[in-house]
Amino acid sequence: MKKSNKVKKLILAAAAVIFLFSGCGQTNTSSNGNSTAKESKGKIVVDSTGTKVTVPDKIDVIADGWPAHNEIVGMLGGADKIAATIDGKEAYPWLYKVFPGMNKSKTIFTNNTVNTETLAELKPDVLFIPTQSKLLAKTKELKIPTVQLIFQNYDDLKKVVNITARVMGGNSQAKADEFNSYLDKRFKAVTAVTSKIPDSDKPKILHIESFKPLMIDGQNTIVDQWIKAGGAKDAAEISGNKKTASMEQVLKWNPDIIIIGKSTLTDKKSPIKTLDQLYSNPQWSQVNAIKNKKVYINPTGVFLWDRYGMESALQFQWLAKLLHPDKFQDLDMVKETQNFYKKFLNYDLTSDEANKILNAQDPDQ
């Protein structure tokens, strides 16, 4: 009987040992599984260069070194997450008014440099920069997931919005789809009218980027695209963005209308600070646009409408209304701007604020 009890105890002890080791094995498997899951966390996005970038599933901290991109992040619900940016409140006051959460972001980027020490301290989950940026070499050693973006036309703008939404996650894609649908519909509606306007009724437009040096935006750019969509011809006979031009070339092109951005006049290097100075400048006096006082300062909101932000969806509408008001009598740019800001930037513009944006004025002007 005692022998039998001893045998039973030995069997129970053996079973306990087996169970213990079995349990340990399960714990280790679970731990390894969690570790693997943690390591595999993230999603792959393909940026504008075709590079595959693995970014975290959840984005809490963003660094954005591309001025045109801040408002896209804002539209997709990430303005409060931008911890590092390239332009402060003085450069884009509407950006900080519409997205007040950005007031806490640190301006650590320029077009060519970045404060890598501060960037490392902020520990962003993702870094957005334009393609061919010198910033890439400076930030590479920090091993921050870096997404390079650019667009030169409206189709590529939609791709940039989609890439950003993929990075941001959550409900971002729904807002991206809404924006892209709006852009398609408005572009189609405007060009359905302007495409029927005879070439003889389309003025030649020159878009000037800066006066010193004299730089223009030519063909095969989004500037060229909105000029034509708005019912005009591109006066520039050279191709590309921010191209150096001579006064002789401008005289040869002889544009009927000149459009300049607000930043062209506020540039510290610019010898021309006001339209009156341009109209009275003897070098420019032979150009039709100057003779007829047909120089317009482009609207500026959260970002420049005429350059590479999402508000370029309003740009061709503004131009069409400016050039051909009789054909766009139903288009009220004040209301269109208000509706756009409400729908995509979640901001209620007053009619006074909308007028300020259309006239390239700051919020406090």
C-alpha positions in Angstrom: 0.0 0.0 0.0 2.8 2.4 0.9 4.6 1.4 -2.3 1.5 2.2 -4.2 1.2 5.6 -2.6 4.8 6.3 -3.4 4.3 5.4 -7.0 1.2 7.7 -7.2 3.2 10.6 -5.7 6.0 10.1 -8.3 3.4 10.1 -11.1 1.8 13.3 -9.8 5.2 15.0 -9.4 6.2 14.0 -13.0 2.9 15.4 -14.3 3.5 18.6 -12.5 6.9 19.0 -14.0 5.5 18.3 -17.5 2.7 20.8 -16.9 5.2 23.4 -15.6 7.5 23.0 -18.6 4.5 23.0 -20.9 3.3 26.2 -19.4 6.7 27.8 -19.7 6.8 26.7 -23.4 3.4 28.4 -23.9 4.6 31.6 -22.2 7.7 31.7 -24.3 5.7 31.1 -27.5 3.3 33.9 -26.5 6.2 36.2 -25.7 7.9 35.5 -29.0 4.7 36.0 -30.8 4.2 39.4 -29.2 7.7 40.4 -30.0 7.2 39.3 -33.6 4.0 41.3 -33.8 5.7 44.3 -32.4 8.5 44.1 -34.9 6.2 43.6 -37.8 4.0 46.6 -36.7 3.7 49.2 -39.4 2.5 49.6 -42.9 4.3 50.1 -46.2 3.6 53.3 -48.2 5.1 54.1 -51.6 6.1 57.8 -51.9 6.4 60.0 -54.9 9.9 58.6 -55.7 8.5 55.1 -55.8 10.4 54.2 -52.6 8.7 51.8 -50.2 8.6 53.3 -46.7 7.5 51.5 -43.5 5.7 53.8 -41.2 4.0 53.1 -37.8 0.3 52.0 -37.9 -0.4 54.9 -35.5 1.0 58.4 -36.2 1.2 60.7 -33.1 4.1 63.0 -34.0 4.8 64.5 -37.4 7.8 66.4 -38.8 7.0 68.2 -42.1 9.7 69.9 -44.0 7.6 70.8 -47.1 5.7 74.1 -46.8 3.0 73.1 -49.3 2.2 69.9 -47.3 1.3 71.3 -43.9 -2.2 72.1 -45.0 -2.7 68.6 -46.5 -1.8 67.1 -43.2 -4.2 69.6 -41.6 -7.0 68.6 -43.9 -6.5 65.0 -43.0 -6.8 65.8 -39.3 -3.1 65.9 -38.4 -2.3 69.5 -37.8 -2.1 69.1 -34.0 0.4 66.3 -34.5 2.9 68.5 -36.5 5.7 69.0 -34.0 8.3 70.3 -36.4 7.7 72.4 -39.5 9.5 74.7 -42.0 7.6 78.0 -41.9 6.5 80.0 -38.9 3.5 82.2 -38.3 5.0 85.2 -40.0 5.3 83.3 -43.3 1.8 81.8 -43.3 -0.4 83.5 -40.7 -3.6 81.9 -42.1 -2.1 78.4 -41.5 -1.7 79.1 -37.8 -5.1 80.8 -37.6 -7.0 77.9 -39.2 -4.9 75.3 -37.4 -4.1 76.9 -34.0 -2.7 73.6 -32.8 0.3 74.3 -35.0 1.4 77.2 -32.7 3.1 74.6 -30.6 5.2 73.3 -33.5 8.9 74.1 -33.8 10.3 75.7 -36.9 13.4 73.7 -37.4 13.6 73.3 -41.2 14.8 75.5 -44.0 14.9 74.5 -47.6 18.5 73.2 -47.1 19.0 72.7 -43.4 17.5 71.2 -40.3 18.2 71.2 -36.6 18.8 67.5 -36.3 19.3 67.7 -32.6 15.8 69.1 -32.0 14.4 66.7 -34.6 15.9 63.7 -32.8 14.5 65.0 -29.5 11.0 65.3 -30.9 11.0 61.6 -32.1 8.6 62.0 -35.0 6.8 58.9 -36.2 7.2 60.1 -39.8 9.0 62.9 -41.7 7.6 64.5 -44.8 10.0 66.2 -47.2 9.9 67.2 -50.9 11.7 65.0 -53.4 15.3 65.8 -54.2 15.6 67.7 -50.9 19.0 68.2 -49.3 17.3 67.4 -46.0 17.3 63.6 -46.7 21.1 63.3 -46.3 21.0 65.2 -43.0 18.2 63.2 -41.5 19.0 59.7 -42.8 21.2 58.8 -39.8 18.2 59.5 -37.5 16.4 56.6 -39.1 13.0 58.4 -39.1 10.6 56.9 -41.6 10.9 59.5 -44.4 8.2 60.0 -47.1 9.3 62.1 -50.1 6.5 63.9 -51.9 6.0 66.2 -55.0 3.5 67.0 -57.6 3.7 69.0 -60.8 0.0 68.6 -61.9 -3.4 68.0 -60.5 -3.3 64.2 -61.0 -0.2 64.0 -58.9 -1.7 66.3 -56.3 -4.4 63.7 -55.8 -1.7 61.0 -55.5 0.1 63.0 -52.8 -3.1 63.4 -50.9 -3.7 59.7 -51.1 -0.1 58.9 -50.0 -0.5 61.2 -47.0 -3.9 59.6 -46.1 -2.3 56.2 -46.2 0.4 57.4 -43.8 -2.1 59.1 -41.5 -4.5 56.2 -41.3 -7.9 56.4 -39.5 -10.5 58.3 -41.4 -8.0 60.2 -43.5 -8.7 58.3 -46.7 -12.4 59.3 -46.6 -11.4 63.0 -46.5 -8.8 62.4 -49.2 -11.4 60.8 -51.4 -13.8 63.7 -50.8 -11.1 66.3 -51.7 -10.0 64.4 -54.8 -13.6 64.1 -55.9 -14.2 67.8 -55.4 -11.0 68.6 -57.4 -12.1 66.4 -60.3 -15.7 67.8 -60.4 -14.7 71.4 -60.3 -11.9 71.1 -62.8 -14.2 69.3 -65.2 -17.0 71.9 -64.7 -14.6 74.9 -65.3 -12.7 73.4 -68.3 -16.1 72.4 -69.9 -16.6 76.1 -70.3 -13.1 77.4 -70.9 -12.2 74.8 -73.5 -14.9 76.2 -75.8 -13.5 79.8 -75.6 -11.7 80.7 -78.9 -8.0 81.1 -78.6 -8.4 84.7 -79.8 -10.4 85.5 -76.7 -7.8 83.9 -74.3 -5.2 86.4 -72.9 -1.6 85.5 -72.6 -0.6 85.1 -68.9 2.9 85.2 -67.4 3.4 83.9 -63.9 6.3 85.6 -62.1 8.0 83.8 -59.2 10.5 86.5 -58.3 11.9 89.7 -59.7 15.5 89.3 -58.5 16.5 87.1 -60.1 13.7 87.3 -62.6 12.2 83.8 -62.4 9.0 82.5 -64.0 6.9 79.3 -64.0 6.7 77.9 -67.5 5.0 75.1 -69.3 4.6 71.5 -68.0 3.9 72.7 -64.5 0.8 73.0 -62.4 1.0 76.7 -63.0 0.7 76.1 -66.8 -2.2 73.7 -66.1 -4.3 76.2 -64.1 -3.5 79.0 -66.6 -5.0 76.9 -69.4 -7.9 75.6 -67.3 -8.8 79.1 -66.3 -9.3 80.1 -70.0 -5.9 81.7 -70.9 -2.7 80.9 -72.7 0.7 80.6 -71.1 2.9 83.4 -72.3 6.1 81.6 -71.2 7.9 79.8 -74.0 10.1 77.8 -71.7 9.4 74.7 -69.7 9.7 74.1 -66.0 9.2 75.6 -62.5 11.1 78.6 -61.2 13.1 79.2 -64.4 15.4 82.1 -64.8 14.3 84.5 -67.6 15.6 87.7 -69.1 13.8 91.0 -69.7 14.3 90.5 -73.4 12.4 87.2 -73.2 9.5 88.9 -71.3 9.4 91.7 -74.0 9.3 89.1 -76.7 6.5 87.1 -74.9 4.7 90.4 -74.2 2.0 89.0 -71.8 -1.5 90.5 -71.6 -1.7 89.7 -67.9 1.0 89.1 -65.3 0.2 87.2 -62.1 2.5 87.3 -59.1 2.3 85.8 -55.7 2.3 87.8 -52.5 5.7 86.4 -51.6 7.1 87.9 -54.8 6.6 91.4 -53.4 7.5 90.6 -49.8 10.8 88.9 -50.9 13.5 90.9 -49.1 15.6 90.8 -52.3 12.8 92.1 -54.5 13.5 95.5 -56.0 9.7 95.9 -56.6 7.5 96.0 -53.4 4.2 97.3 -54.8 2.2 97.2 -58.0 2.7 101.0 -58.3 6.4 100.5 -58.4 6.0 97.9 -61.1 3.7 100.1 -63.2 6.2 103.0 -63.0 9.3 100.9 -63.7 10.8 102.0 -67.1 12.1 98.5 -67.8 8.6 97.0 -67.7 6.8 99.9 -69.4 6.8 98.3 -72.8 4.9 95.1 -71.7 1.2 95.1 -72.5 0.3 93.9 -69.0 2.0 96.9 -67.5 0.6 99.4 -70.1 -2.9 98.3 -69.3 -2.3 97.8 -65.6 -3.3 94.1 -65.8 -1.1 92.8 -63.0 -2.8 90.7 -60.3 -1.6 89.5 -56.9 -2.6 85.9 -56.5 -4.9 84.9 -53.5 -3.1 83.5 -50.5 -4.7 81.5 -47.7 -3.4 78.7 -45.6 -0.9 78.3 -48.4 -0.3 80.0 -51.7 -3.1 79.2 -54.2 -0.8 79.5 -57.2 1.8 77.1 -56.1 1.9 73.6 -54.8 -0.7 73.3 -52.0 -4.2 71.8 -51.9 -5.8 75.3 -52.4 -4.7 75.1 -56.0 -8.1 73.4 -56.3 -9.5 77.0 -56.0 -6.9 78.6 -58.2 -8.3 77.7 -61.7 -11.8 78.7 -60.5 -10.5 82.1 -59.3 -8.8 82.7 -62.6 -11.8 81.6 -64.7 -14.0 84.1 -62.8 -11.4 86.8 -63.1 -10.9 86.4 -66.9 -14.4 85.4 -68.0 -16.9 86.7 -65.5 -19.8 86.6 -68.0 -19.3 82.9 -68.5 -19.1 82.1 -64.7 -21.9 84.3 -63.3 -23.0 81.5 -60.9 -19.5 81.2 -59.4 -19.1 83.3 -56.3 -15.5 83.0 -55.2 -16.3 84.3 -51.7 -18.8 81.6 -51.1 -16.7 79.0 -52.9 -13.8 79.8 -50.6 -16.0 79.7 -47.5 -17.4 76.3 -48.5 -14.0 75.0 -49.3 -12.5 76.0 -45.9 -15.5 74.6 -44.1 -15.5 71.3 -45.9 -11.8 70.6 -46.1 -10.1 72.7 -43.4 -12.9 72.6 -40.8 -12.9 76.3 -40.5 -15.8 78.8 -40.7 -14.5 81.7 -42.8 -16.5 84.9 -42.5 -17.1 86.7 -45.8 -14.6 89.4 -44.7 -11.9 86.7 -44.1 -12.7 85.1 -47.5 -12.2 88.5 -49.1 -8.9 89.0 -47.4 -7.7 85.6 -48.7 -8.8 86.5 -52.2 -6.9 89.8 -51.9 -3.8 88.1 -50.5 -4.2 89.9 -47.1 -3.2 88.6 -43.7 -5.8 87.8 -41.1 -5.1 90.9 -39.1 -5.0 93.3 -42.0 
